[in-house]
Amino acid sequence: MNPHLNPAVRHDFVLLFDVTNGNPNGDPDAGNLPRVDPETGLGIVTDVALKRKIRNFVDAYKGKEERYKIYVQQGAILNNHHLRAYTALGKKPRGKGEAADPEARRWMCDNFFDIRAFGAVMSTEVNCGQVRGPVQLTFARSVDRILPMDAAITRVALTRAEEKGSVADDEGEETARSGTIGRKAYIPYGLYITKGFFVPSFAQDTGFSSEDLAVLWTALEQMWDLDRSASRGYTACRGLYVFSHSSPLGNVAAHKLIDRIKVEPVGVARQFSDYTVQVDRENLPEGVTLTQLV
């Protein structure tokens, strides 16, 4: 078995991705401008946004298979998923004030990839318990400061008939209104780094398998190609580095391995080739292997 596909040991990984003329993660508290750390000016992409992309990819890639359904989907009624577990088991649903049925919790783990991977709080009106997932991600941060921008855009069509009126031109002449003006948020360029961790003891609890790990690595590499939109710009995976330990508890602290991936900042960048990525492969701690998947 390849070291990075072994769910019985710890893995620490680094993901690099970049975006050109797009908005990698809009901030609803700032008019959907790209998220930014106000103290440093570095760009931010939340772990929630990254997990959403993973979920969408797995749903498209393996969603027709029973083990790879997605629990957290747009518009999903989560209690209905919980009811499915009790119905499949032929048991009476347990409510919020009652202890969750362990078999219902196991059924949810067995059937939903994102529960096995990220965990879930399922102790609502229909109680299936709580799960702590083995896969966790940090916020992604840009290597350099980003420049959040928004551009004026126009639309020649109108939404409602009453919008069609007249406006004065530069010379005061009345002309028919034929469109509306909006804003589009973006950054010219940003290279982002996120760190991830896989804890085998939680994987054993949720039933996260070697095949699940393979799906996870594929998702991290390819999910950008299923998230294309005009607002996203040109986004691509630029690196995926997996440090695999020989021990379930790990052979060395995660930060000592992650710090081996260094990206030299350049100040003003407009493409990935403006950066130099250095990977220290020399003298890895005993029991640790490094697999570069991208």
N, C-alpha and C positions, 0 to 999 in steps of 0.2 A: 504493500500500500504506500502511495506517495505520502510523505510526512504531512503535507497541508490538507490531506483528506481524512486524517485520523481524528475522529470525534472524542477519543479517549484522552487526548493531551491538550494542553493549553496552546492557543495561537494568539499572537499579537500582530496586527497588520497596519499598513500605511497605504492610503489611497490618495492619489493625485488626480485632479481634474481641472480643466480650465474652461472659461467661457469667453467668447468674443462677441461684442455687440449684442449682449443679451442680459437678462435679469435672472440670476441663478436662484434667488429666493427673496421675493418681495416682502417688505415689512408693512403689515396693515396699519400699524401705528404711525407710519411716515408716508402715507399716500402711495403705498406699494413701491416705494423706492427700494433699491437693493439694500439688504441689511448691512449695517456697518457698526464697528466698535467705535463709539464716539471719542474715546481717549486716544486710540492709536490710528484710526482711519482704516484699519484692516477690514476687509469684507468678511461676512459671516454667512454660512449656510447651516441651518439647524439640523440636528440629528433627525427630527421629525420629517423634514423635507427629504432627506436621503432615504429614510425607511419607506416613505411613500413611493419613491422611484423603485426601490427593491420590490415592494409589494406589487406594483403595476407590472413589472417585468415578469415576476414569477407567475402572476395570474395569466399573462399572455403566453408564457413559455410552457407552463406545466398545469395550468388551471383546470384542465379537463380531467385530471387525475384526482382521485378522491383524497389522497394525502396532501395535495397541494392547493386546496381551497384557501382563500384569503378571508380572514376574519374582519379586519378593518378596511372597509370599502366605502366609497362615497355613496351616501344614501342608505347604507345597510342598517337594519334594525337588529342590534346585537342580541337582544333578548330572544329574537326568533332563532338565532343560531343556537342559543342555550337550550331552547325548547327542542331543537333537532336532536341534541345529544340524548335527552331523556326519552324522546320518542323512539330513537334508534335502539335504546336499551330496554324499552318497554317498562319504564319506571315513571312514577309520579314526580313531577318537577318539585324541587325544593325552593322555598322562598328565601328572601334576603335575611330573615331572622333565623334561618335554619342552617345547620352545617351542610356544606356542599357534599354531594355524593362523589367519592374518589373516582368511581367509574365514569361519571360524567366529565370530570376534569380530564381524565385520560383520553376519553373520546374526542374532546376538543383538541387536545395536543396531537392526537393521531391524524386528525382530519384537516387541520389548519396550519399551513407552513409558518405564517407570521406569529402564531402563538408559540409554536415550537422554537422559533428563532428569537423573538423579542419579548415573549411573555405577554400577559394580559391580566387585567382586573375584570373578573367575570362574576363578581359577587353583587349582582344587581337584583332586580325583582325575581328573576329566575337564576338561582345561584349555582354556578359551576366552579366556584372557587377562584383562587389567584395563582398565577404562574409567573415565575421569574425566569426570563429567557437567557440563554447562554451568549447571545450576540448583542454587543452594545457598541454604539458609535459616539464619538465626541462631536461637538460642533466643528464644522470645517472652517478654517481661517485662511485668508489669502496670504501669500508670501509678502506682497508689498501692499501699500495703501491703494485703495481703489477710489475711483472718481464716479460717484453716483450721479447720473445725468437723467434728464428727461427731455424728449424731443416733442415738438408740436406735430400732430398728425391731423389730417383732414379726412372727412368722409363726405362724398358727394350725395349720398342718399340720406333721407330723413326718416325718423322712426314714426312720428305721428303727423297726421295731416295738418294739425293746428300749428306745427312748427314752420310750415311753409308761409312765410310772410315776405317782408321786404326789408332791406338794410341800405343804409346810405354808403355810397362809395366815396373815394377820396375827394371828389369834386361836389359832393352833396347830392348827387343824383340817386334816385331810388332804384335799386335793382332787386330782382327776385332772389331770395335766399335759396341756395341749392345744396347746402351741406352743413356739417357741424365740425367743430374742432375739439380734439382730445389730446392727451399726453401719453407718451410711451416711455417707461423707465428702463434704463439699461446702464451697463458699464462698458467702456471701450474694450477692456481686457482685464482678466483676473485669473491667477493660478491659485487654486485652493488645495489645502492639505487637511485630511481628517484621519484620525486614529481609530482603530477598532480592536475589540478584544473578544475572545472566545473562551468561555469558562466551561470545562468538561463536566464538572459536577452538576451544573444546571442542565447541560445537554443530556446527561443520563436521566435526569428527572423528567424532561420533556420528550425524550425519545428522538432527539436530533441526531441524524445518522450521517454516515459518510456521503451518501447520495445528497443529503441536504447541504452538506458543506460544498460539494461540487456545484450545486445550484446557486448557492450564495456567492461563490467566487465568480461564476458566470454572470450573475446579475450585476455585481459591482463593476464588471468590465463592460457589459453590453447594455445596461439599462438606459444609458444616455441616448442610444439610438431609437428607443421607443418613447422618449420624452421630448421629441422634436416639436417645436412650436415657434411662431414668429417672435414671441416674447422671450424665449430661451436663448435666441441667438445660435451661435455655433458652440456647442458644449461637447467635450470629449474626455474620455479617460486617458490619462497620461502616464499612469504608473500604479501598479498594485504589488506590494511587497508583503509577503507573509513569513513571519518568524514562527517556526513550529518548535515546541519544546518536546523533550522526551518524557516529561513528567506531567501528570495531571495538575500538580501544583506549580509547575514552571521551574525552570532552571536558573532564572535570573530575573530581576525586576524589569517590567515592561519598558520603562523609560530608557533603560540602558540599551535596549535593542532599537527602539523607535528613533533614538537620537543618531543612529547610524545612517539614517536617510537625511541628507542635507541638501537643501535647495538654496543656491546663492541668490540673494535679492539683487535686483538691478535698478530699482527705483521706478523707471518708466519702461514698461514692457508692453508690447503689442502682439507677441506671439510666443509660443512655448520655446522655440529655439533661442530666445533671448536669455533663457535661464540655463544654468549648469546644475544637473542633478548628480550628486555624489553619493555612492553607496559603498559603505565600508564593509566589505566581506571578509576582511582579514581577521584572524584570531577570534572567530565567533566563540562564545562560551561553550563549554563542553555540553553536549546534549541538545544544542540548538542548531537548526538548519534554516537557511533563508531561501525561499522560492520566489522568484520574480515572475508573476503571471502576465504582466503587461510591461 
